[in-house]
Amino acid sequence: MSKIAILAEIKNRFKSEWVLLEDPETDETLNVIKGKVLWHSKDRDEVYRKARKLCPKHTAILYTGIQPEEIAVVL
C-alpha cells in the first residue's frame, strides 16, 4: 500500500492486525488519523522487526483489533 490511508480504511482492510505507519498524522491527543501503511501482520513481532529493518523516521504502530479489557496500554 503506497498511498495515505485514513484510520477507518486501515481498520477495515487489516482487521485484527498490527500495522506499521509512516508519517502518521495525529490529533491533539496523539490518536492516529491517517498515515502511509508500510507493513502489516497478525504477528506483532514481525511488524517490529520490519520497522527496525526499514528505519523510517516517523512511525506509529497500531493494532486494529479489539483489546481485551484486562490489558493495560503503557506509553
C-alpha positions in Angstrom: 0.0 0.0 0.0 1.7 3.2 -1.1 -1.0 5.8 -0.5 -2.0 7.6 2.6 -5.0 5.9 4.3 -7.3 7.2 7.0 -7.8 5.2 10.1 -11.2 3.8 9.1 -9.7 2.4 5.8 -6.8 0.8 7.7 -9.0 -0.8 10.3 -11.3 -2.1 7.5 -8.6 -3.5 5.4 -6.3 -5.0 8.1 -8.8 -6.5 10.6 -7.1 -7.6 13.9 -3.6 -6.9 12.6 -0.6 -4.9 13.7 0.1 -2.1 11.2 3.2 0.0 10.8 2.5 3.5 9.5 5.0 6.0 8.2 4.5 9.8 8.8 1.3 9.3 10.8 -1.0 12.3 11.2 -2.4 12.6 14.7 -4.9 14.7 16.5 -4.2 16.9 19.6 -4.3 13.8 21.9 -2.0 11.8 19.6 -4.7 9.5 18.2 -3.7 8.4 14.7 -5.9 9.9 12.0 -4.1 8.7 8.9 -0.7 7.5 7.6 1.1 5.5 4.9 1.0 1.7 5.6 4.5 0.3 5.4 3.8 -3.2 6.7 1.0 -5.2 8.4 0.8 -8.6 10.1 -1.1 -10.6 12.6 2.3 -11.1 14.3 3.3 -8.1 16.4 6.9 -9.1 16.5 7.1 -9.3 12.7 5.9 -5.7 12.4 8.5 -4.5 15.0 11.3 -6.4 13.1 10.2 -4.8 9.8 10.2 -1.3 11.5 13.8 -1.9 12.6 14.8 -3.1 9.1 13.2 -0.1 7.3 14.2 2.5 9.8 11.5 5.0 8.9 11.9 8.4 10.5 8.4 8.9 11.9 6.2 6.0 12.6 3.2 4.6 14.5 2.3 1.0 15.2 -1.4 0.2 15.6 -3.4 -2.8 16.5 -6.7 -2.8 14.6 -8.5 -5.5 16.7 -10.3 -5.2 20.0 -8.1 -5.2 23.0 -9.3 -7.3 26.0 -10.5 -5.2 28.9 -7.9 -6.7 31.3 -5.0 -5.4 29.2 -3.4 -2.0 30.0 -1.5 0.1 27.5 1.6 1.9 28.7 3.1 4.6 26.6 
